[in-house]
Each structure stands twice: as structure tokens, then as C-alpha cells.
Amino acid sequence: MSKRVRVRFAPSPTGGLHLGGVRTVLYNYLFARKHGGDFLVRIEDTDQTRYVAGAEEYIFNTLKWCGLEPDESVQHGGNFGPYRQSERKASYRQYAEQLVLAGQAYYAFDTPEELEKMRQDFKTTENPSPQYDHTIRLKMRNSLTLSAEETSQLLAAGTRHVIRIKMPENETVSFTDMIRGEVRFETGTVDDKVLLKADGMPTYHLAVVVDDKAMEISHAFRGEEWLPSAPVHILLWKYLFGIDQMPQWAHFPLILGPNGKLSKRDGAKYGFPVFAMNWTDPKTGELTEGFKEKGFLPEAFINLLALLGWNEGTEQEIYSLEELVEKFSMERVHSAGAKFDYEKAKWFNHEWIKQSGVGSLEPGVGNLLKENGLEVPSRETLRKVIELVKERCTLLTDFVQQSSFFFKTPETIDTAAVKPKWNEAKKLFFTELIRNYELATDWDAHTLENNFKEIAAVNELKPGELMLPFRIMLVGGKYGPGVFDIAALLGKAETLQRIETAMKLLQD
Ligand code: GLU
């Protein structure tokens, strides 16, 4: 019987969630949904020195914004808790000690000074940063070099110690990655990683294996940066639970920025977001911009992340979450690094804005306008404005600039763009237009356009030459949707007033 599909996202709460982190969430989520399994979030907070307040809450807020809610977590409950590793502390030591008893791990009593001395003493040009490994372990202070009695005494006296895995000198271990196929490692090149720290907390290596087993994880997906740790994990699975119990693994490709691995600094340097949502480092106060605040729709963000490392093998690029659940497969995730292209990311957002219904854009745009001090007279007006300008907005934040003239009189009017061609005939035309519009009983775009064209014809003027001045009078600049749609929505009084104000300015 095949195991129930259970996957996990296992973040360490050390800061904001980077693109790559959210992509890991997404692929986990898609896989779980596709196979009718469970998706859980486990907080890996055993490294107390890296713990950052607020990071855990941020992670859950991000998942909520993305619509990737887990089935089980600290916040969602579940039968496999606790879902925070620090709260599982008591469960790890027995496994580390079991390994010591079996000769697969050992106690190490080396002080930080002794470790530093080792790094200095064994440093050579070929090996500038010596590791605690099979070539060195017998020169250190541990239960392999001390007598059983000495070791017991040190332990009984409560001497600070760690437990390290004893990596075999000469073994080949391998596993089959769902993306990369067979991956092999020589154990002799891997150091004796610490499994249990002096504070009694496990390291990631021990905790990930113990918890993946305890939480009945069937598939473990993580970033490529974890591949070098795989041999340690494979051995731990073999020693503790049996290799047949090990989840199936997949290691996702790196996300590349303009110069190699995408970093937080790239964002600041090139002006694009790297985190899902704004993140302020509580220690330094440094703000790292998020896709959400930059004006991305969660649908677009998910869509672009899905394609950063996966494709279906067709030309299709726009996918909804439901469609991704249906089409996604781990076998089509690439093993080569995926290049992040901000222009392409914006293209996805533009496509999503265009195809989003007014109803779904309304809350976000409404809030944004309010935050920017624009007073929207009614929901109906807001809906009409969104419909008119959404084609022109690449980012949600573009709605502010693209629609502010609907809600307040433009502060500046680009008269310089009109003046060179402004003449008596045009002046007469607009004077007549004011008169005509004043008397208009129907105030809709169609009537306004007809009247405009009729007056132009009577005056033997080309409507094309009058449209730009009209637009600039209403909007302030050379942008915006159809000018008669704008006038219709502005209403009679406001339209007439804007024409008059602009004409006065053109007179000066
Ligand atoms: N805690 C690890 C991280 O922060 C998780 C790696 C894994 O998923 O096994 O990325």
C-alpha cells in the first residue's frame, strides 16, 4: 500500500520569505493538492541564535496572502504536533544517544577555543578550512579518543558537549531525487556534523529526519542548497528508521538574479522586490520590499513562481492556482537554476490585472486610493474607474497615478504640450464645446463624442487634433483611457470647469 501523501514546508523563522521560499511552499502545496494529501508547515526554530521575532507570524501572513493555506501547522492544528521544533526538544536526545550506543555517533567535548585551534593547526594551502572529519576526529577530545570512564565522568559532571555523527570513511551513499535522478556522495568528504548541540537542541540534520518520520512525511522538497547535507540525512534514516522509510526527495533549483544566486541585496540594487511581503528587520530596522506592497496580485505572484523552475511543456504561461494543481508535476521541475526576470514578472501581473474582474480588484484598489488621500465618491464610480484604467496598470500601485484625475482636479496641466499648436480656431472650438456641453441633457461618452465631432466638422477642424488638448485639459497629461469616457465619468460640472481652467492657462 502506498503511503498517504504528506508534505511539509519547514522554514526557519529567521526573516522575510524570499521568492525561493514561497516557490517551495507552492510546489509542496500543488503536490499535496494534486495527490489529495496533506500539506503541513513545521517551524524549524532549533537554532536559537538565528531566531528572529516576528518571522513566524510573517510566514503565516505570507501564506495567507498567497492563498496557500496549510492543513496542519502551529496555527492550523493537526494530529502530528507540536509543529514548532523547539517544543519537541525532549524527543531528539534519545535518537542521538541511540546512535552513540550503536557506534554511529559520539560525544565531543571540544571547547570553542579547541575547535579554533584545530582550524589553525590543520590549515594548509590545499585545505584552508579544515573540518571536523574522519581525518581529524581522532586528534580531538571526544568519546572516541577518551576512555569510556573519562567520558562517563565528563558526562556525569555535566561538561558541555555535543553529539556528532561518525561519518564512514569510505562509503558511497545515494538516493533518487525526483528531479535529478540518482545522486551519489562519498561519505569520506563529509564532516562529522553536530546532531545534538550543547544546549540540548538538535541541529537541523537530526531534527529534520526525526520529525519527517514522526510526522509521516512521504515526500520532502527543499532547495538545492540542502543537497550537500543529503548524505548525512540518508545515513540518519538508515541508522534510525531504515532506508525504506525515507521520504522521496526533490531538490529545487536555485533562483538566479542578474549575477548568480538571487539575493536580498539584488532587490535593493536593481529596484525589484525579493520578498513576498515587506519585511522590516527588527534589529537593524532595514526594510526589504515585498511583491505585495510593490503592487503584485497574489494570483500573478503564484503564477510567476510556478514557472520559475517548472513548465508544462506547452506555450501556456497564465495559470490559475486550480489549473496548476491539475497540471503540476514534480518530474517537469528543472534541475538547472531558474533566472528571475523582473520585466517578465511585471508582465504576469499586467496579464492578471487585465483578466481580473472588477469585483476582485475593488478592495485592493479602493484601499490603495484611500491610502494615497484620494476620495472615492461611490463604489459605483470606483468600479467604473477600475474598468476604464485596468488595462493600463501593470502594478496595482499604478491605479493611483492612472486614476487620480478622476477624484481630484489635476494639480498641473501640461500646457507646454498644447501651446505650440494652440490657435484662435481651437479656442473657438472649445468655447463652442463648452456651450454645447452646458446644454447637453444626456451625459454619456457616446453623446459627448458625437457632439464633439459635429462641432469639429462645422468648424472644419480635424477631431484628431482636438483630442489631445481635450485630454490634457481633463487629465493634466497625455495619458489615460478614452477621453469621452473620462468626461462622462467626471460629470458635466467638473468637465466644463476643467476645460475653462485650462483655457485660461493657455491664454496666459
Ligand atoms: N529549515 C530548513 C530551511 O530553513 C528546511 C529545509 C528542509 O525543508 O528540509 O530551509
Boltz pocket constraint, residues with backbone or C-beta under 6 A from the ligand:
constraints:
  - pocket:
      binder: B
      contacts: [[A, 8], [A, 9], [A, 10], [A, 11], [A, 12], [A, 44], [A, 204], [A, 208], [A, 221], [A, 222], [A, 223], [A, 226]]
      max_distance: 6.0
